[in-house]
Amino acid sequence: MTDRTPHPGEYSAAALLTVPEVCNTLKISRGQLYQLIHARKLETVKIGRSRRIPQSAVKELIERLRAEGAH
């Protein structure tokens, strides 16, 4: 069995985070997270009835907030 490295454009399961995982990462409440989602400040992906947040979207949000805080 070989360890397969994802090709560009492929994602691993860890690339998508659950709502509780993102809340824990950002240290915010579920309500605050959904406010960010509804304000379209955080990209999400729906899989069936579940909502997932790409790690890249969390990183982009943090970078945007840092830039806003620097002004």
Rosetta silent file (secondary structure, phi, psi, omega in degrees, C-alpha in Angstrom):
SEQUENCE: MTDRTPHPGEYSAAALLTVPEVCNTLKISRGQLYQLIHARKLETVKIGRSRRIPQSAVKELIERLRAEGAH
SCORE:     score description
SCORE:     0.000 S_00000001
   1 L     0.000  132.500 -178.437    0.000    0.000    0.000 S_00000001
   2 L  -107.627  153.226  176.454    1.393    3.402   -0.965 S_00000001
   3 L   -86.982  110.162 -175.504    0.844    6.790    0.612 S_00000001
   4 L   -89.164  128.409  175.827   -0.856    8.824   -2.112 S_00000001
   5 L   -90.150  130.936  179.298   -0.234   12.563   -2.233 S_00000001
   6 L   -61.992  141.920  175.398   -3.230   14.588   -3.488 S_00000001
   7 L   -79.762  160.212  176.307   -2.752   16.218   -6.878 S_00000001
   8 L   -53.350  134.627 -178.835   -3.367   19.955   -7.303 S_00000001
   9 L    93.373  -14.595  176.025   -7.106   20.576   -7.152 S_00000001
  10 L   -92.318  154.956 -178.557   -7.721   17.503   -4.973 S_00000001
  11 L  -126.360  148.045  172.317   -8.641   17.830   -1.336 S_00000001
  12 L   -92.481  166.164  179.695   -8.098   15.651    1.682 S_00000001
  13 H   -60.157  -30.851 -179.294  -10.854   15.095    4.233 S_00000001
  14 H   -71.882  -12.084 -179.627   -9.024   17.475    6.592 S_00000001
  15 H   -71.518  -19.181  178.559   -9.438   20.301    4.056 S_00000001
  16 E  -112.994  126.912 -177.521  -13.097   20.654    5.115 S_00000001
  17 E  -107.105  151.888  176.035  -13.895   21.555    8.708 S_00000001
  18 L   -82.247  165.245  177.558  -17.129   21.186   10.640 S_00000001
  19 H   -57.578  -48.739  178.676  -18.903   24.135   12.253 S_00000001
  20 H   -60.690  -35.904  178.362  -17.774   23.087   15.775 S_00000001
  21 H   -64.131  -41.966 -179.911  -14.163   22.720   14.577 S_00000001
  22 H   -69.859  -40.933  176.646  -14.147   26.237   13.129 S_00000001
  23 H   -56.875  -44.361  179.648  -15.834   27.659   16.236 S_00000001
  24 H   -65.741  -41.763 -179.850  -13.118   26.063   18.347 S_00000001
  25 H   -62.721  -45.764 -177.091  -10.348   27.287   16.043 S_00000001
  26 H   -87.204   -8.628 -178.227  -11.607   30.882   16.005 S_00000001
  27 L    58.093   47.278  177.147  -12.799   30.783   19.650 S_00000001
  28 L  -128.747  165.244 -179.963  -16.232   32.112   18.692 S_00000001
  29 L   -78.289  164.255  176.600  -19.779   30.899   19.271 S_00000001
  30 H   -59.242  -41.292  178.773  -21.832   28.961   16.756 S_00000001
  31 H   -61.551  -43.391  178.131  -24.075   32.030   16.345 S_00000001
  32 H   -63.274  -38.717  178.863  -21.124   34.277   15.562 S_00000001
  33 H   -64.174  -45.082  179.555  -19.882   31.774   12.985 S_00000001
  34 H   -66.312  -29.067  174.089  -23.264   31.627   11.267 S_00000001
  35 H   -63.632  -42.167  177.665  -23.341   35.461   11.212 S_00000001
  36 H   -63.362  -40.246  179.867  -20.044   35.383    9.297 S_00000001
  37 H   -65.743  -47.438 -177.966  -21.470   32.762    6.930 S_00000001
  38 H   -68.204  -28.017  176.600  -24.717   34.664    6.306 S_00000001
  39 L   -82.037    2.407 -179.427  -22.785   37.913    5.771 S_00000001
  40 L    59.909   33.077  175.368  -20.778   35.999    3.138 S_00000001
  41 L   -94.735   -8.085 -179.687  -17.538   36.682    4.968 S_00000001
  42 L  -140.028  120.281 -179.645  -16.814   32.949    5.216 S_00000001
  43 L   -71.747  142.260  175.909  -17.180   30.482    2.343 S_00000001
  44 L  -134.064  166.177  177.126  -18.938   27.187    3.025 S_00000001
  45 E  -129.985  132.996  175.917  -19.719   23.970    1.201 S_00000001
  46 E   -98.941  131.524  175.427  -22.926   21.983    1.662 S_00000001
  47 E  -124.477  102.694 -173.080  -22.706   18.215    1.586 S_00000001
  48 L    63.651 -124.445  177.587  -26.216   16.866    1.902 S_00000001
  49 L   -93.874   -2.820 -177.238  -27.626   18.564    4.991 S_00000001
  50 E   -91.851  147.179  176.314  -24.177   19.225    6.464 S_00000001
  51 E  -112.983  131.385  178.268  -22.250   22.454    6.112 S_00000001
  52 E  -124.224  151.210 -179.193  -18.452   22.370    5.901 S_00000001
  53 E  -117.404  121.771  177.332  -15.933   25.187    5.851 S_00000001
  54 E   -63.065  139.857  176.676  -12.772   24.867    3.738 S_00000001
  55 H   -55.312  -37.027 -179.332   -9.578   25.408    5.721 S_00000001
  56 H   -62.181  -33.967  179.187   -8.538   27.880    3.038 S_00000001
  57 H   -69.108  -37.342  177.691  -11.660   29.987    3.774 S_00000001
  58 H   -65.342  -44.179  179.018  -10.777   30.134    7.479 S_00000001
  59 H   -60.980  -44.510  179.231   -7.227   31.201    6.602 S_00000001
  60 H   -62.250  -40.781  178.412   -8.538   33.897    4.221 S_00000001
  61 H   -61.212  -46.834 -179.778  -10.917   35.215    6.898 S_00000001
  62 H   -61.519  -42.968  179.411   -8.105   35.472    9.438 S_00000001
  63 H   -63.728  -40.745  178.356   -5.857   37.261    6.915 S_00000001
  64 H   -63.884  -43.493  179.242   -8.687   39.694    6.034 S_00000001
  65 H   -65.081  -38.036  177.246   -9.371   40.423    9.711 S_00000001
  66 H   -63.489  -43.772 -179.612   -5.679   41.009   10.350 S_00000001
  67 H   -63.071  -41.670  178.387   -5.497   43.443    7.428 S_00000001
  68 H   -65.493  -36.016 -179.682   -8.587   45.314    8.682 S_00000001
  69 H   -73.090  -20.749 -178.826   -7.113   45.497   12.177 S_00000001
  70 L   -78.705  -14.279 -177.107   -3.869   46.954   10.866 S_00000001
  71 L   -87.031    0.000    0.000   -5.617   50.083    9.559 S_00000001
